[in-house]
Amino acid sequence: MVENLRSSIEVLRQRVRSNLDLLHQNEKKIKEILKEPISENRSEKLNKRFNCNKKVLKENNDAIMLQKEMLAFIENYNTEANKSPKELTSNEKSTQIVKTENKKLEIKKEDYLDLTINGALDFDIHHPYFTDKKFFNELLNHFSEIEDYETCSKLTKKIKENNISEY
């Protein structure tokens, strides 16, 4: 059962990565669309991309939450979940399975950046990279590049409100 859960976690992880690639592609297309003159056609194209991104972000959020739940289940019920009728008599097999179950799913810093940029994660004191100056600068640079100065201002304000002096 644990192997099936691990396989499912891996499939979900790959799906999240694939969705992040799609979000990057959409981001590039949005930048190109923003260069077009303002028109109804441009607005429709932007809305289409934004709606697609919103759907993909929700899917990623759900997939990440599901992965966390699966990992928590494996961690909490590790020994019970590993046992099948055949394994109950084999202590050695059970020990080997327990050793392989201690692997954790890691979400990379760039994934957190993408999720934060796309609105799936709030950049606040609960964000894992809230006090990371390099992460903040990358985030700020992104929004500066797409000329979203309102978001830049909000990010800077959050840092100041929480007295993060290292910035």
GISULJO-V386374 format. One record per residue. N is the residue number from 1. SS is DSSP state (H for helix, E for strand, C for the rest). PHI is phi in whole degrees, -180 to 180 (999 if undefined). Layout:
N&SS&PHI + N&SS&PHI
//
This chain:
1&C&999 + 2&H&-63 + 3&H&-63 + 4&H&-64 + 5&H&-63 + 6&H&-62 + 7&H&-63 + 8&H&-64 + 9&H&-61 + 10&H&-65 + 11&H&-62 + 12&H&-63 + 13&H&-62 + 14&H&-65 + 15&H&-65 + 16&H&-61 + 17&H&-60 + 18&H&-61 + 19&H&-65 + 20&H&-64 + 21&H&-62 + 22&H&-62 + 23&H&-63 + 24&H&-64 + 25&H&-62 + 26&H&-63 + 27&H&-62 + 28&H&-64 + 29&H&-66 + 30&H&-63 + 31&H&-60 + 32&H&-68 + 33&H&-63 + 34&H&-65 + 35&C&-78 + 36&C&-73 + 37&C&-66 + 38&C&-64 + 39&C&-162 + 40&H&-65 + 41&H&-61 + 42&H&-62 + 43&H&-61 + 44&H&-64 + 45&H&-62 + 46&H&-64 + 47&H&-61 + 48&H&-61 + 49&H&-67 + 50&H&-64 + 51&H&-65 + 52&H&-62 + 53&H&-61 + 54&H&-61 + 55&H&-64 + 56&H&-67 + 57&H&-64 + 58&H&-64 + 59&H&-61 + 60&H&-62 + 61&H&-60 + 62&H&-63 + 63&H&-65 + 64&H&-66 + 65&H&-63 + 66&H&-64 + 67&H&-60 + 68&H&-61 + 69&H&-63 + 70&H&-63 + 71&H&-64 + 72&H&-64 + 73&H&-62 + 74&H&-61 + 75&H&-66 + 76&H&-74 + 77&C&-121 + 78&H&-52 + 79&H&-71 + 80&H&-68 + 81&H&-69 + 82&H&-78 + 83&C&-83 + 84&C&-120 + 85&C&-53 + 86&C&-71 + 87&H&-79 + 88&H&-61 + 89&H&-93 + 90&C&-114 + 91&H&-66 + 92&H&-63 + 93&H&-63 + 94&H&-62 + 95&H&-65 + 96&H&-64 + 97&H&-66 + 98&H&-59 + 99&H&-63 + 100&H&-77 + 101&C&-81 + 102&C&-81 + 103&C&-72 + 104&C&-113 + 105&C&-80 + 106&C&-111 + 107&C&-101 + 108&C&-77 + 109&H&-58 + 110&H&-66 + 111&H&-67 + 112&H&-62 + 113&H&-63 + 114&H&-61 + 115&H&-65 + 116&H&-72 + 117&H&-59 + 118&C&-87 + 119&C&87 + 120&C&-75 + 121&C&-123 + 122&C&-79 + 123&C&-92 + 124&C&-144 + 125&C&-63 + 126&C&-90 + 127&C&-70 + 128&C&-62 + 129&C&-116 + 130&C&-61 + 131&C&-98 + 132&C&-89 + 133&H&-62 + 134&H&-64 + 135&H&-61 + 136&H&-58 + 137&H&-64 + 138&H&-64 + 139&H&-63 + 140&H&-63 + 141&H&-60 + 142&H&-59 + 143&H&-70 + 144&H&-69 + 145&H&-62 + 146&C&-92 + 147&C&60 + 148&C&-99 + 149&H&-72 + 150&H&-65 + 151&H&-67 + 152&H&-57 + 153&H&-64 + 154&H&-63 + 155&H&-64 + 156&H&-62 + 157&H&-63 + 158&H&-61 + 159&H&-64 + 160&H&-65 + 161&H&-62 + 162&C&-99 + 163&C&51 + 164&C&-85 + 165&C&-82 + 166&C&-73 + 167&C&-86
//
